Amino acid sequence: MAKNLMSLSGITYRYPGDREAVINGLDLAIPEGAAMGLIAPNGSGKTTLFHLMMGLLKPQAGVMTAFGRKVAGEKGFREVRRRVGLLFQDADDQLFSPTVLEDVAFGPMNLGMGRHEARKKAREVLSELGLSGYEDRITFRLSGGEKRMVSLATVLAMEPDLLLLDEPTTGLDHDTWKRLVAVLQASKVARLVISHDFEFLEQVTGSLHSLEGGKIVMDRGLHLHQHAHVHQHGANPHHH
């Protein structure tokens, strides 16, 4: 039986000034090798959940365990951030260096890798994502889809044990979309993917969960088919 990389128990979070909790007694377990999708309407708390898992927000109640240890305080979350790669919903929140190569090499250097080795690693990851030749590009001048892929490169360069991907297909053209699918299909890194793109989820995840009333629900009525669309038999409406 696979070990859990991360588990959340009874997690509750309420934004300051709100009476209702957006995350309300939530339980979630992510085992080794997991490829999980998470769907829910906008505003339901999906991104908030990711931020709680990374320690960017602090829950009012509940317990989180990561890599066999209970996580508490900033020290614990430093280890989480070293081993969990979060792809932010907005690429501009992730990119801050002048050039692409500097942005992608920053994470490995921050983990203690030497400058030469980090830049070599950055070039390797950029090549895997079809971004060779982007090394000296000015980050803020990239298109939305290009920023998205460079953001993913910054995450993958740190060689995480778990990926949290928040709407990773936003702004991608079809060729880049297919490249991303191929990269994730070839990867053995566990992942939890937030997306409204059912075709993408069909390609890169093996199970679907939804976030309803601040809790995780496994919707066994949603069946992902190999001909790349989803039929509504469960609780989550969608469109073809």
C-alpha positions in Angstrom: 0.0 0.0 0.0 1.4 3.4 -1.1 2.5 5.8 1.6 0.8 9.2 1.8 3.1 12.1 0.8 0.7 14.6 2.3 -2.5 14.2 4.4 -4.9 16.8 5.7 -7.4 16.1 8.5 -10.2 18.5 9.6 -8.6 21.5 7.9 -10.8 24.6 8.3 -10.1 28.1 6.9 -12.2 31.2 7.0 -11.1 34.4 5.4 -10.9 37.4 7.8 -14.3 39.0 8.0 -16.1 36.0 6.5 -18.7 34.1 8.5 -18.6 31.0 6.3 -15.5 28.8 6.1 -14.3 28.3 2.5 -12.5 25.2 3.7 -14.6 23.4 6.2 -13.3 20.3 8.0 -11.5 19.0 4.9 -9.8 15.7 4.7 -7.4 14.7 1.9 -4.7 12.2 1.4 -2.2 12.2 -1.5 -0.3 8.9 -1.8 3.0 8.2 -3.6 2.5 8.0 -7.4 -0.9 9.8 -7.2 -2.3 11.5 -10.3 -5.4 13.3 -9.0 -7.6 15.9 -10.5 -9.6 18.5 -8.5 -12.6 20.3 -10.0 -15.1 22.8 -8.6 -16.6 26.2 -9.6 -14.6 29.4 -9.3 -14.6 30.7 -5.8 -15.0 27.3 -4.1 -11.6 27.3 -2.4 -9.4 25.2 -4.7 -6.5 27.8 -4.8 -7.0 28.5 -1.1 -6.5 24.8 -0.5 -3.2 24.8 -2.3 -2.0 27.8 -0.4 -2.9 26.1 2.9 -0.9 23.0 1.8 2.1 25.2 1.2 1.8 27.2 4.4 1.0 30.4 2.6 -2.2 30.6 4.6 -2.7 29.3 8.2 -5.8 27.2 8.9 -8.0 27.9 12.0 -8.3 24.1 12.7 -7.0 20.8 11.5 -3.8 18.8 11.1 -1.5 18.4 8.2 1.2 15.7 7.8 3.8 15.8 5.0 6.4 13.2 4.2 5.7 11.3 7.5 5.9 14.3 9.8 3.3 16.6 11.3 3.7 20.1 9.8 3.6 23.0 12.2 5.0 26.5 11.9 7.3 28.1 9.4 10.2 25.6 9.9 8.0 22.7 8.9 6.7 24.4 5.9 10.2 25.2 4.7 10.7 21.5 4.2 7.3 21.2 2.5 8.2 24.0 0.0 11.5 22.3 -0.7 9.7 19.0 -1.7 6.4 20.3 -3.1 6.3 22.3 -6.3 3.4 24.7 -6.6 2.4 26.1 -10.0 0.6 29.3 -9.2 -2.6 30.2 -11.1 -1.1 33.5 -12.2 2.3 33.0 -13.8 3.3 36.6 -12.9 3.2 35.5 -9.2 5.9 33.0 -10.0 8.4 34.8 -12.3 10.6 37.6 -11.0 14.1 37.3 -12.5 15.1 39.4 -15.6 15.7 36.4 -17.9 14.2 32.9 -18.3 17.4 31.1 -17.4 17.9 33.1 -14.2 14.3 32.4 -13.2 14.6 28.6 -13.7 18.0 28.4 -12.1 16.9 30.3 -9.0 15.2 27.4 -7.3 18.0 24.9 -7.6 20.5 27.5 -6.4 18.2 28.3 -3.5 18.4 24.6 -2.6 22.2 24.8 -2.4 23.2 23.8 -6.0 26.2 25.7 -7.5 25.6 28.3 -10.1 27.0 26.3 -13.0 25.1 23.1 -12.0 21.9 25.1 -11.5 22.1 26.7 -14.9 22.8 23.3 -16.5 19.8 21.9 -14.7 17.7 24.8 -15.9 18.7 24.3 -19.5 17.8 20.6 -19.3 14.3 21.3 -18.0 13.8 24.1 -20.6 14.7 21.6 -23.3 12.3 19.0 -21.9 9.5 21.5 -22.1 10.4 22.5 -25.6 11.8 25.9 -24.5 15.4 25.6 -25.7 16.4 29.0 -27.0 14.4 30.9 -24.4 17.2 31.1 -21.9 18.0 34.8 -22.6 14.4 35.9 -23.3 13.1 38.7 -21.1 10.6 37.1 -18.7 8.0 39.9 -18.6 7.9 40.1 -22.4 6.8 36.5 -22.9 3.2 35.6 -23.9 0.8 34.3 -21.3 1.3 30.7 -22.5 5.1 31.1 -22.6 5.1 32.4 -19.0 3.0 29.4 -18.0 5.5 26.9 -19.3 8.5 28.8 -17.9 6.7 28.9 -14.5 6.4 25.1 -14.8 10.1 24.9 -15.6 10.9 26.8 -12.4 8.9 24.2 -10.5 10.3 21.1 -12.2 13.9 22.3 -11.9 13.6 21.9 -8.1 12.9 18.1 -8.6 9.9 18.0 -6.3 8.3 14.9 -4.8 4.8 16.3 -5.4 3.3 18.8 -7.9 0.4 21.1 -7.1 -0.7 22.5 -10.5 -3.3 25.3 -10.5 -4.9 25.6 -13.9 -1.8 24.6 -15.8 -3.3 24.9 -19.3 -4.3 28.5 -19.0 -3.1 30.5 -22.1 -1.6 27.5 -23.9 -2.0 26.9 -27.6 -2.8 23.4 -28.8 0.8 22.4 -29.5 2.1 23.6 -26.1 -0.9 21.9 -24.5 0.1 18.5 -26.1 3.7 19.1 -25.0 2.6 19.6 -21.4 0.5 16.5 -21.5 3.4 14.5 -22.8 5.7 15.8 -20.0 3.3 15.0 -17.3 2.4 11.5 -18.7 6.2 10.7 -18.7 6.7 12.0 -15.2 6.4 9.7 -12.2 6.1 12.6 -9.8 2.8 12.6 -7.8 0.4 15.4 -8.7 -2.8 17.1 -7.8 -4.2 19.1 -10.6 -6.8 21.9 -10.5 -8.3 22.4 -13.9 -11.5 23.2 -15.8 -10.1 21.4 -18.8 -11.7 17.9 -18.7 -9.7 16.7 -21.8 -6.5 17.6 -20.0 -7.6 15.9 -16.8 -8.4 12.8 -18.8 -4.9 12.7 -20.1 -2.9 13.4 -16.9 -4.9 12.2 -14.0 -6.3 8.9 -12.9 -9.0 10.0 -10.4 -11.3 13.1 -10.0 -12.3 14.8 -6.9 -14.5 17.8 -6.3 -14.5 20.5 -3.7 -18.1 21.0 -2.3 -19.1 22.9 0.8 -15.4 23.2 1.8 -14.9 19.4 1.7 -13.2 17.0 -0.8 -15.7 14.6 -2.5 -14.7 11.8 -4.8 -17.2 11.9 -7.6 -17.3 8.3 -8.7 -20.0 9.3 -11.2 -17.6 11.2 -13.4 -16.0 8.8 -15.9 -13.1 9.9 -18.0 -13.0 8.3 -21.4 -10.1 7.7 -23.7 -11.9 9.5 -26.5 -11.1 12.6 -24.5 -14.4 13.9 -23.2 -16.5 13.5 -20.1 -20.1 12.4 -19.7 -22.1 13.7 -16.8 -23.3 10.9 -14.7 -22.2 12.4 -11.4 -22.7 15.5 -9.4 -20.5 17.9 -11.4 -22.1 19.5 -14.5 -19.9 20.4 -17.4 -20.0 21.1 -21.1 -18.7 19.5 -24.2 
